[in-house]
Amino acid sequence: MNLIWLVLMCFSLNCNGLQDSSKWPVVWHLALTLGADVVMFQETHLTIKQERSFGMFAQGFDKFYAHGTSQSGGVLIAVHRSLGLASSVVNYDNGHKLILEVSLQGEKM
C-alpha cells in the first residue's frame, strides 16, 4: 500500500447571499490571501449566470456548483489545479448539498 500525504488549506464561508456583486472580489480575496487550496462557499444565493461571473475571480481553480435560488441555497467548492486532484460531482441536492469524489494519482481519497 502506498501512502500519499497531502496537506490542504481549506477555507469555508457561509456567505448569507452574494447577490451584491461588490462582495465577490472581497470573499475571493479573503480565501486566496489565506492561501486556500480548497474553497467552500455556502448559501451563495447566485443564479447560474451569476455563478459564471463569480467564478472568474478564482483563476486556477476547478469550480463545482450546486445551484440554489436567488433566495436560498447555493454551494460552491473550488479546488486549486496545482494540487493535481481529479474531482467529479457525486451528489447534488437542490443547492443545499454538493459531494465531490476526489482522487490523486488514480487513488480515491
Helices and strands as residue ranges (DSSP letters): E 10-14, G 21-23, H 24-33, E 38-42, H 48-55, E 61-66, E 75-80, G 81-83, E 85-93, E 97-104, E 107-108
